[in-house]
């Protein structure tokens, strides 16, 4: 998600507190928030998929591969 969209989310939030939003602005806010949440989830998933755990026996296991979530870029 780019900085312009985040800026717009914040603008809509401030406007909603100050004077309220139109129906179109509420819909825009809802869509932007959903897109933001999805971007955060994908970022977190990508980070978790790259975590390696070393077992007591010395074997290294990649969590992304272990749980089938490893995605190539």
Secondary structure as UniProt FT lines:
FT   HELIX           3..18
FT   HELIX           23..49
FT   STRAND          52..54
FT   TURN            56..57
FT   STRAND          60..62
FT   HELIX           63..66
FT   TURN            67..68
//
